[in-house]
Amino acid sequence: MMTAKATSQATWEQDVLQAEGPVLVDFWAAWCGPCRMVAPVLDEIQSENPDKITILKLNVDENPDLAMKYQITSIPAMKVFQGGEVKTTIIGAKPKFALEQDLSAFLG
C-alpha cells in the first residue's frame, strides 16, 4: 500500500516549495527496480512520522523538467526540501535504518 502522495510540475510549487515543514521528494520511475524497493520503506517512514516529514513521489518520466532542474541523473534520488530549498540529497535505495539516519535531522 502506497501512502506517499504523488506530486507533479502542476502542484510542485504548492506541494514542495510552499510546504510547512520538511518535504522529502522521491524522484522515481515505474521501470526502476530500486525505486520500487525503496517505496515501501519510505511509506513506512511516512506513516511512523506523519507530523515530522511529508513524503512525496515525483515520476521523472512524467516530469522531466523538474528532474533536470534538480539535476537528477540517477534514480532513486530523494531530496529533502525545507523553506523551498534543498536541504539534503540521498541517492540510491537504502535500508530503512540508513534512510532514517540520513533523515535524522528532520525526524529527530
Secondary structure, DSSP 4 states (H G I P E B T S, - for coil): ---SEE--TTTHIIIIIT-SS-EEEEEE-TT-HHHHHHHHHHHHHHHH-TTT-EEEEEETTT-HHHHHHTT--SSSEEEEEETTEEEEEEES---HHHHHHHTHHHH-
